[in-house]
Amino acid sequence: MKRKIIHIDESKCNGCGLCIPDCPEGALQVIDGKARLIGDLFCDGLGACLGHCPEGAITIEEREASPYDERKVIAGIAAQGKAVIEAHLKHLQEHNEETCLRQALDYLHEHGFVVDSAIRRSKRLPAAQSLGACPGSQAVSFGASTEGVGAREVQELPSRLTHWPIQLHLISPHAPHYRGSDLLLAADCVAYTLGGFHENHLRGRTLTIACPKLDAGQESYLEKLTSLIGEAEVKTLTVMVMQVPCCAGLMHLARRAVEQAGRKIPIRYLVVGLLGEILQQGTL
């Protein structure tokens, strides 16, 4: 179908990312140093991002594009917390997108989210799940993780950690154990989720850990990773993150560090599910 949709002029885009927080649909990402539309079906063509581009790289055009899919959009947004959901619903309301608003509210209703705002005065949703409950912080019980394994066996599993410290704020990129090593950058929660983390992923690698959601002072993270790649000359970089949206920041950080270091190395990523399964893996 032919419809209005945003257009990004890559020759003007400097990759600053200022447009991303102001896209209520989450349709934009910085990829390879440029803001990009991740899919036609995520862009409603209303242009909320236009005024936030300092380079004037974003415009509205009319072209053949996949239909906007509100249910897929709200499914992605629902994982990002109350503020993002409320901003998206308000955006639809302000632009009189009644059909999309109804689809979004129906999706939230079906999945047990509660909308406590003036946006939905006409229909209250069941109090099954707080709108502000991000999947990264919700309490979930999985049952016994050591079923069929004796406590003594668990205690005797060997650690594959070869150095200390490991928190990214605390490490020194110049420490001898990092030089020429295969580096693993893991989100804090990964090791607690994967039963075989030490044997299957840490063995033979050096380690540093970080939390892209809770850690402060993350400017130094980019500097240290850049130094590990450019000066310590790590051979490979593996990034392990959880399935929650905030964890994706570590992959973006790794990509930027390689760009700044000016030294290309293989970057592998793994996305870990809450039950300890590998949901996705590939290269950056």
N, C-alpha and C positions, 0 to 999 in steps of 0.2 A: 504494500500500500504506500501511497505518497503522503507524507506528513511532515510537519515541522520537527526539526531535531537539531541538536547543537553540532557545530563544526569547529574543530580545533586546528588552527594554523600552526603546524609544527615549526615553521621557520621563525615564528614570533615567540613561541612557548619556551620559557627558560627552566621549566620543571620546578618552580617554587612551591607548587602544591596548595596555594592559597584558595584555589577554587574548590578543592575537595571537601572541606568541612561545610561548605555552603551549598552542596548538592544534596537535597533532601532524599534523593533516591539512592545515593551511594553509587552513582553511575560512573564516577571518575576515579582513576588511579594514576599515580606517577609510575610509568614503566619505561625503563631505559632512558631515564632523564627527561621524559616528556609526559605531560598530562594526556591521558587517553580515555576515550569512551570505551568502557569494557564490554558494552553490548547495546545494540539499538533498543532492545526491549526494556532496558532500565532507564532510558531517557524519555521524560514526558514532553520535552520540547518547550517547556515554559521559561527556561532561561534564568533560573535562580542564581546560577553561577556566573553570569555575564559580568556583573558589576564588581566582581572580586578578582578579576584578572588584571594585574598592573600593566601587562603588555598588550592588552586588547586582542589576545589571541583567540578568544572564543566568540563566535557569532551564531546566529540561528539561520539555518537554511531549510529549504523544502526539497526533499528527495525521497526516493524509494527507500523504505526502512521497515524492519519488522515492527509489528504492532507493539505498543507499550503494554507491558504485562504487570499490572499492579500487584497481583498475588505473589509473583516471584520477587518483586521489589520488597514488599513488606516482609516476606520470609527472610530475606537477608538482613533487613533493618531490625527485625525483632530480636536479633542476637546482640544488638549493640546498646541496649539499655533504654531507660525511660526518656531521657532528654532527646535522643535521636528519633525515637518513635513519635514523641509529641511534636517535634519540629516538622516531621514529615506530614503528620496529620493536619497540622496548622497550615502547612504549605498547600495542601490539597483544598482545604477549606477556603483559604484566601483567594484561590484561583477558581472557586466554584466548580471544582472537579468532583461533582457529587457521586458519579458512578464509581470513580476510583476510590473515593473516600469510603463508600459503602463496601467495596471489595476489601479494602484494608481493614475496616472494622470487623467485617465478617471473618476474615482470616484470624485476627486477634482473638475474637470470640471463640472460634473453633479450637484454638490452641491454648485457651485458658488464661489469656492475658486480661488484666483489668485496666480499663481506660478511665482514670479519675480526673476528668477535665471537662470543660464546657463544650468540648468538641462533640461529646456524645451525651447530651442531656436526655435524648429521646429514648435511649435504651441502655440499661445498665447491664454490664457483663458479670458473669459469675466470678466470685472471688477465689479462683483456683490458683492463680499465680500472679504475684505482684508484677506490674509493668516494669518496675525498675530492677527486676531480678535478672541480671545478666547471666548467661550460661556459664561464664567463667567464675561466678561466685555463688551459684546455687548449691544447696546441700543435696547430695545424691548418695544413696547407699548402694553398694555393689555386692555385698555379701562377703564371705570369707575368701581372701585371695590366696591363701596357702592350703586350700583344701587338698587332702591327700598327701601333703608334705609334712614331715615331722618337724617340730620346732628346732631340734638339733641340726637337721640338714640345712634349714634356712640360715641359722647362725653361722654355719661353716662355709657358706658361699664366699669365695674370695673377692675382695675389692680389686678393681682394675685401675683405681686412681693412683697416679704416679707422682703427684706434686700438690703443693699447697702454697698460697691460697688459690681459689678457683673463681670467686666472685669477680666480675669484670671490673668493678671499681677498684678492687684490691690488687689485681695481678700486675706484674711488670712485663711488658712486651719484650723486655731485654733479658728476662730470665732464661738461663741456658736450656731448660727443658722444652721451651717453645721453638727454639731455632730448628728449622728444617723439619718440623713435626707435621703430622696430620691433625688439624685442629677441629675440635667439636665445640660448637656454640649451642648450648641448650637452654631453653626456657626453664626457669626454676622448678616448675611442677613436673617436668618430663620424667625425671628419675624416680619420682614417687608413683608414677602411673605405670611405667613399664617394668614388669617383673624381671626381665632379662636385660635391663639397661647396661649394667656393668659388662656382662659377658658378650652381648651382641652388638653393642654400640660404642662403649667406652674403651674396650680393650684395644690397645695399640694406638690410642689417640691421646693427645693432651686435651684439657678441658677448661672451658670458662662458661659461667652461667650468668643469666641476667633475667630480669622481668621487665618487658617493655611497657607494662601497665603501671606498676607500682614504684619502680626505681626512679629516684630523682637524679638530676645532673647527668642526663644521658648524652650531653654534648661530648663528654669525655669518652663515651663508649665508641663513637665513630673514630676518634683519634687513636684509641688503643687498637681497635681492629685494623685500622689502616697501617699502624706501625707493625702489627703482627704479620700482616701480609707483605708490606713493602720492605721492612727492615729485618724482622726475624725470619722472613722468607718461608713461612709455613707452606707446605706442599699442596695441601688440600684443605678445604673448609666444608664441614658438614653442619648444617643448621637444623636443629630439632625443636619443633614448637608444638603447642597444644592446638586442638581444633577451635578454640575460642578466638574470636576476631582480633582481640588486642594483641595476640601473639604474632600476628603477621608482621608487626613492626621489626622483629628480629631479622626477617628475610630481607626487608627493605634496607635495614642497616648494613647487612652483609654485602648487598649489591653495591651500595654507595661506597663502602670501604674499599672494595676491589677497584671501583672507578677512580677513587682518589689516590690509591696506592700506585696506580699505573702499572700494575703487574697482574696479568691474567693468571688465575688459578682455577681449578675445577671447584664449583660450589654445588653441593648436593643438599637437598632439603627433604625432611620427613615431617609429616603432620601426624600427630598422635591423638587417638581418640580417648575419651574419658574412661573407657574400659580397657585401655592398654593395647589397642590394636593400631597398626599403621594404616591410616586412612588414605594417605597420599604420599608419594615420593617422586622425586624427579631432580632436574638440574636447573639452576638459575642462570 
